[in-house]
Amino acid sequence: MKTNRREILMFAGGSAVGVLFTPAPWRLITDTALWSENWPGIPAPARGEIRARFTNCSLCTAGCAVRARCVGDQPVQLSGVSGHPLSHGALCPFGIVGHHLPYMPARVKEGPVKEAAAAVADGIAKCGPTEYVAMLDPRPARTASWTYRRAMAALKNGRYVAPSIDTSIAVDLSKVRTVLSFGVPVLDGWGTPGNVNVARAGFRLIQVEPVESRTASMADRWLRVRPGSEDALAQALAGQISHAAAADAAGLTVPEIAALAQELEQNGPVLVLGSSRLASTAGAVVARRETPAPEEWKKAAPAADLASLPDRSVRVLLIDESAPGGYLPWNAIEKKLVADNPVVVVFACSREGYARHANYVLPVGVYPEVADDIPPAIDSVVATFRIAAPLVSPPAGMVKPEAFVAAAAGLAIGDTLRERADAIHKAGRGTLFTYADAKSQALKDVSADNFWKALNAGGCWIDEPDSKPSAARLTTVASETRPAEESELPLAVVLTHELTPGSPLLSKVYRESNLRLAPGRVALNPSCGLDEDALAVFETLLGKCRVGVTLDAAIPPGVVQVSGSPALMDLCAAGARAKVVRV
Amino acid sequence: MTSANKQIRAARYGMTIDVDRCNGCGACMVACSVENNVPPAHEGATDRKGLTWIRVYKVDNGEEYPDRRTAFVPVMCQHCGNETPCVHVCPQQAVDIDPATGVVGEMPQRCLGCRYCMAACPYHARYFNWWDPAWPAGMEKTLNPGVTPRMRGVVEKCNLCHGRWHAAKEAAAAAGKPDTEPVDYIPACAEACPTGAIHFGDLNDPASPVAMEAARAESFRLLEKLNTQPKIYYRSKKDWVREIAAAPQPGARKEKVHA
């Protein structure tokens, strides 16, 4: 038989069609999916013994209790501790991904430690009689803060600078019937979120804010006011100005303000919260005892406001940015520095904050690598002592800020956290709450060593209740009006409260969804004339920078909402106005 | 999975979400990503190309300022109990319904990435893996060993933390409990919700809080007119939120819901 080319082609074609009616090609397709399952690009999770460890989150003042699910020693999942008397099992999104912070791509991993120490020593030596060495501590009342105060007291011209936070008073939310909040994110990270949620059913929330924030959207009543008019409304409620004047300033009606005043009078106790004020009508603000500290520490330098330092007087400035805290705009700090070669040393884990302005940036360990204590939150009616016990080891080369500052001041320090724990144990009051077994026991029944061990296993010391009503009262501050600016800078600035997130996974909430305003972005009403995602220049009296634009119809015309990232916060003083221009 | 002679009591796991308690913090989204090894957003990711098994939509009443009001609606796979659209269209049988739990499962090993299921899903609750899963250097150490990372080119979605369900089954077996009863477990999002807006449980158990909450008058489900019988129930006292739940696009920001 002779085979010609046509028959070969017909056979090949027939075979190709026939194969399609067999399982082979479909099996191959399925198998390709199986083969790709384990390609080398997919990371393999670590294997090992699964166990639980406990600590406390130090990312904000709430200090929520944390249960870490670990593979070996590596935490792979953080969750709240249910049954905890203060945090009630809640953990915010920033806390849930706290174990990612050591791996954030922007982390500072090395720095000129010796050069910085030499420059600080040189600066201290050159310090004139009217010049200062200042330690800026954005997160005061920690044990490390005591060390800074002691170090500054050891220096001739040392000054300890910290935000004015009164740790001797607290808010008792369980006694409050009405909360009047002037822009405070009561339901979005203020106080201890778990405690606020538990108390939420017991109080009526009235939110005074120009923009519908997350708290405003969940408040029982949201009072839309013009940006910058909150103080006028507060003054009217305190009887310092007329309702008509406040109504004119805030864009409300006189009957609305009168109804609000009547509601506050009838539905007490009322708690008034504002960015710079705290007041209550009857017993909701209480006195709180200090967490005990060793007697020899009490000779420390007092805390001073940054504003109390004369301009151009700080020769050496040390800033501890290792623990997240309040952010002071750089221009307020910069004008305090001497004109000729000030030394600015920042202890930071990233270059996004004050590190942008520093001569020396020294790398520090982050949560949950380093031990740090967390002062009681504003809504904790009793004193507490909790340690963010390390879950992983910091990389080599990290600096301990308190050790650096103490060495610069010639102060010898030991294990300060242990000394503080011993002082608390010596005081002998309060209870120890341990997370693994959810048990409370009287501190006097625990030995000092066991107390220290329990604290390092995520335990919490809770003081005895001794709450006395505080004499806190409503104080108001007149708004700064800047009519000259208004024509050139037409937009009122409203800052969002969150700072730059650390874990890359938080990109889920600002890039893969529109839940939060991403760092470096501003939100404007769609009528502003700019396009969504447009690049623009954001300008205030303090400077300008490039931003991305988000359009949001919830933003009133004439207002720009600014993300809480340091670069933008540097440009926004209180009551700032701005303009946003397309690039 | 279900054997008739064992007489396993089938569970119907579901959730209730109180929209009025959700403050849009995003804790559920990041907790889900941690639990299920969902990678951080790729540089090219947007709100349309992102990979989030649960997404909290910021919805509004469609009015202009000052009458505009917003709410936050967490949306994940609704685990449809009737004529589940994604199951019907999958050419690879990569999607199935576990008769023991009622959970709609996804098998990435079988998935071809054809995305028919994404087109079929009326809730936009399925996400395509556009990029190789990648974590910053060192962060791979934090991956959950109980869940395998998926490859690029497959569709992913919520499975009500099935890994946790398996772990609970194993724990129950180790404790000597019979495997004929539903086990007690909780998905990561419900565990993480700091405001307690998300509750999880067995809808077949009339004594469970979830079943009682689902039966309340103000409860509703998304797109109920499609009769897909989702197992995720929502609750809100706001009329406009309930109206949005019946609309075809829960994330549509500029859609007017009032005449």
Boltz contact constraints between the chains, C-beta under 6 A:
constraints:
  - contact:
      token1: [A, 33]
      token2: [B, 112]
      max_distance: 6.0
  - contact:
      token1: [A, 34]
      token2: [B, 109]
      max_distance: 6.0
  - contact:
      token1: [A, 36]
      token2: [B, 151]
      max_distance: 6.0
  - contact:
      token1: [A, 37]
      token2: [B, 109]
      max_distance: 6.0
  - contact:
      token1: [A, 41]
      token2: [B, 132]
      max_distance: 6.0
  - contact:
      token1: [A, 42]
      token2: [B, 149]
      max_distance: 6.0
  - contact:
      token1: [A, 42]
      token2: [B, 151]
      max_distance: 6.0
  - contact:
      token1: [A, 43]
      token2: [B, 140]
      max_distance: 6.0
  - contact:
      token1: [A, 45]
      token2: [B, 143]
      max_distance: 6.0
  - contact:
      token1: [A, 45]
      token2: [B, 145]
      max_distance: 6.0
  - contact:
      token1: [A, 46]
      token2: [B, 141]
      max_distance: 6.0
  - contact:
      token1: [A, 47]
      token2: [B, 145]
      max_distance: 6.0
  - contact:
      token1: [A, 71]
      token2: [B, 145]
      max_distance: 6.0
  - contact:
      token1: [A, 74]
      token2: [B, 141]
      max_distance: 6.0
  - contact:
      token1: [A, 76]
      token2: [B, 142]
      max_distance: 6.0
  - contact:
      token1: [A, 76]
      token2: [B, 144]
      max_distance: 6.0
  - contact:
      token1: [A, 77]
      token2: [B, 34]
      max_distance: 6.0
  - contact:
      token1: [A, 90]
      token2: [B, 194]
      max_distance: 6.0
  - contact:
      token1: [A, 92]
      token2: [B, 194]
      max_distance: 6.0
  - contact:
      token1: [A, 93]
      token2: [B, 25]
      max_distance: 6.0
  - contact:
      token1: [A, 93]
      token2: [B, 26]
      max_distance: 6.0
  - contact:
      token1: [A, 93]
      token2: [B, 27]
      max_distance: 6.0
  - contact:
      token1: [A, 93]
      token2: [B, 30]
      max_distance: 6.0
  - contact:
      token1: [A, 96]
      token2: [B, 27]
      max_distance: 6.0
  - contact:
      token1: [A, 96]
      token2: [B, 30]
      max_distance: 6.0
  - contact:
      token1: [A, 96]
      token2: [B, 31]
      max_distance: 6.0
  - contact:
      token1: [A, 96]
      token2: [B, 192]
      max_distance: 6.0
  - contact:
      token1: [A, 97]
      token2: [B, 30]
      max_distance: 6.0
  - contact:
      token1: [A, 99]
      token2: [B, 142]
      max_distance: 6.0
  - contact:
      token1: [A, 100]
      token2: [B, 139]
      max_distance: 6.0
  - contact:
      token1: [A, 103]
      token2: [B, 136]
      max_distance: 6.0
  - contact:
      token1: [A, 103]
      token2: [B, 138]
      max_distance: 6.0
  - contact:
      token1: [A, 103]
      token2: [B, 139]
      max_distance: 6.0
  - contact:
      token1: [A, 105]
      token2: [B, 136]
      max_distance: 6.0
  - contact:
      token1: [A, 187]
      token2: [B, 23]
      max_distance: 6.0
  - contact:
      token1: [A, 188]
      token2: [B, 23]
      max_distance: 6.0
  - contact:
      token1: [A, 193]
      token2: [B, 194]
      max_distance: 6.0
  - contact:
      token1: [A, 197]
      token2: [B, 195]
      max_distance: 6.0
  - contact:
      token1: [A, 212]
      token2: [B, 70]
      max_distance: 6.0
  - contact:
      token1: [A, 214]
      token2: [B, 23]
      max_distance: 6.0
  - contact:
      token1: [A, 214]
      token2: [B, 24]
      max_distance: 6.0
  - contact:
      token1: [A, 217]
      token2: [B, 70]
      max_distance: 6.0
  - contact:
      token1: [A, 218]
      token2: [B, 23]
      max_distance: 6.0
  - contact:
      token1: [A, 224]
      token2: [B, 66]
      max_distance: 6.0
  - contact:
      token1: [A, 504]
      token2: [B, 40]
      max_distance: 6.0
  - contact:
      token1: [A, 504]
      token2: [B, 136]
      max_distance: 6.0
  - contact:
      token1: [A, 505]
      token2: [B, 30]
      max_distance: 6.0
  - contact:
      token1: [A, 505]
      token2: [B, 33]
      max_distance: 6.0
  - contact:
      token1: [A, 505]
      token2: [B, 40]
      max_distance: 6.0
  - contact:
      token1: [A, 507]
      token2: [B, 40]
      max_distance: 6.0
  - contact:
      token1: [A, 507]
      token2: [B, 41]
      max_distance: 6.0
  - contact:
      token1: [A, 508]
      token2: [B, 29]
      max_distance: 6.0
  - contact:
      token1: [A, 508]
      token2: [B, 30]
      max_distance: 6.0
  - contact:
      token1: [A, 508]
      token2: [B, 33]
      max_distance: 6.0
  - contact:
      token1: [A, 508]
      token2: [B, 52]
      max_distance: 6.0
  - contact:
      token1: [A, 509]
      token2: [B, 26]
      max_distance: 6.0
  - contact:
      token1: [A, 509]
      token2: [B, 29]
      max_distance: 6.0
  - contact:
      token1: [A, 511]
      token2: [B, 41]
      max_distance: 6.0
  - contact:
      token1: [A, 512]
      token2: [B, 41]
      max_distance: 6.0
  - contact:
      token1: [A, 512]
      token2: [B, 45]
      max_distance: 6.0
  - contact:
      token1: [A, 512]
      token2: [B, 47]
      max_distance: 6.0
  - contact:
      token1: [A, 512]
      token2: [B, 50]
      max_distance: 6.0
  - contact:
      token1: [A, 512]
      token2: [B, 52]
      max_distance: 6.0
  - contact:
      token1: [A, 513]
      token2: [B, 47]
      max_distance: 6.0
  - contact:
      token1: [A, 513]
      token2: [B, 55]
      max_distance: 6.0
  - contact:
      token1: [A, 514]
      token2: [B, 58]
      max_distance: 6.0
  - contact:
      token1: [A, 515]
      token2: [B, 24]
      max_distance: 6.0
  - contact:
      token1: [A, 515]
      token2: [B, 26]
      max_distance: 6.0
  - contact:
      token1: [A, 515]
      token2: [B, 56]
      max_distance: 6.0
  - contact:
      token1: [A, 553]
      token2: [B, 68]
      max_distance: 6.0
  - contact:
      token1: [A, 554]
      token2: [B, 68]
      max_distance: 6.0
  - contact:
      token1: [A, 554]
      token2: [B, 70]
      max_distance: 6.0
  - contact:
      token1: [A, 556]
      token2: [B, 65]
      max_distance: 6.0
